[in-house]
């Protein structure tokens, strides 16, 4: 390059012509373009002017750069935008913005040398940056609020259904973003905030009218559609950061503000949908609300309320049916079975909802659980819920069950019973009833199927832990062992024919401790039976020398042949009944007191016994006088004329023991021990613990089995203090210490 | 004092008047030895010779000389001062301990010291100690851990009555009505005092049954709340 010094005006003149040409290009004048020579010349001029040592025009050039842009903006850009309106204005703005970028690019190329050295030495913004700032300050600041209003207007038009130029909007939005030069402030504050506010208002108005006119399902459909559209809109022409905010805004206006009104709508709201099984609508409701914070709670609450109400209605039904039938014995027991079956069905149905339209969400699992806990623990006609459930599972497991289910169905039902058990707080009470009923099934050979019994116990163990089921499993095992014992007994008799009692005897040996305890009285046995008992005793002594046998005659069964005049009949009776009947082998007629003396039973037992043989279905004995109940001064005569169309009949002896009371008492006692043990265990490991924490941990430890009463725990704590296991802290009455 | 016998015997009173005239005949310096002796001889006045202890009869006559009823709380406080172990009986050692502490070697001095006893209990730690003692004192059998309700009621009246009259009246009423507990242990006893001291009465606003209050007090509060409505 030459060493000729360029004077400012001279140089600037030259450059000015270049800029004018650039403007022509921007204006779209055809054939306007820079040749590479021209470009080089302009660049060089600037180069020279900024490198010459004196006078150095870097500063002025830099300033001129800005001025040139500013001048163009003021003279051309702004007026062209100002004279247009609405969509046209936006188009013009977009065009001018594009132009500006081009201009800045060209000018930056021309003035490039400044960028290399001058700019940084003076800590000035780079040319491109300065160029953008220029636009921002002189164009953007002037027009942006107008532009925003226009854009929003167009968006609203689109919402009402018109087609708009999406590409244009995208360009405008892009401009907002670029103008921020790396920061989103311009976009967010100038555009987004307005857009969101407007969207909010738009949907607020819509929602206000829809909520009054539309049913809940219809409203939800509209809401879902709006959200879909807004999402699409956002992805087409808004900045990605706006999508989430826009959706939240719309959700708020459509779903949150009117949530209660919507869900509580009388004939179409949440409650009605559940009642009407409207699975699709409920799924939609779930979809709409599950992203909102706590959005599902009101829905879950309605669900819970509904399920609880249905459950309570079932219980009430059962209660009413029971009072019509006066209690739950005999035919009334059917009421209990029906109730449990219905509860299981209810559970299936609403679990279906939870898994289906409520997408297995934990909030709904919890709601279902809480709903069931409300009514599952209610007692009906004096029988606790645990007893009813035990009655149901007993019915499934016994032979000749009224349910008549296939093997598979039995397994499935038992599985469901165990699932239901999770809602019952008195699980230990249930287990105890099960044990009693299992004993009856096993001892009276009423058990349906060994496999089912075992599988049921396994399931129960998984749910409640081993301490329940260990006794029951031992009982089942006993039955197998006892069969072997019986075989050995028969072999023994075979090899010792002289001991043979002359009657077939089969004995069931129960291990004390795992079976329920049974009372047996000192019945005077008839001789024939005494012989049997002696024979077995002899046998047993050879098997197990140090074990003691206690005989429970109250559970035995006898098959007698009654030689009646019409025809001989086989009678299946209890041992007690047999003992009574055999008395009549020696005489035809006996008085109550005579029988009492000979049998050595309590009056209560005797009345029951005589009733079953003289006042019930089969009158083996004739009672004098022929009143309905047995009195102490009655007489009994053997009924020779008795007959029945069957050859063999079973004469039942109903048990007196109100199982309920004893079971409840036993369980109460067990609970005291369980609470004691839990408390001691906890204190032993913690050494020092506050009252509240102790109670909490105790409840948690025991909850698998039952829900301990807080007062009961407190009492046990007091007892443990008296027994010197625990003591209170001297300073803080609320703290307990373990006494080693 | 509860459970003291109600028999009164006149004989000891003559010896008491003998001792009374001995007041003021001691010299300073020799005070210690003579006083101990005086305390000892005073003991002998009331003591049962065979047991070498003041028995219930002796206590009754002591009380009459002091001019207090034998069920008066001040006798209980005296017993506490003595750290008496067996109810109805004072040993020589206990007698000595108590009277020395009170600086009394005659009946007159002892009588004068009585009002001071009640004042002493205004201090909370001392009262707590006395309160606990009152319960222990009622445990007459070996290994006995609880005291029957009847006695508890009397004791409450005696010990807490003066200070917490309204609470005690209602507490006693409740204890007589309830049937769940027939005797109470030291822990429950302790909490009666705590209850009176800490819980605002009769509104019971700051009572929290989730705390470690004994069940009997929970029940009492419930009973109070139920009866408010009747």
Interface residues (C-beta under 8 A of the other chain):
Chain A: X690 X691 X692 X711 X714 X715 X717 X718 X721 X722 X728 X733 X734 X736
Chain B: X145 X146 X185 X187 X188 X191 X194 X210 X211 X212 X214 X215 X218
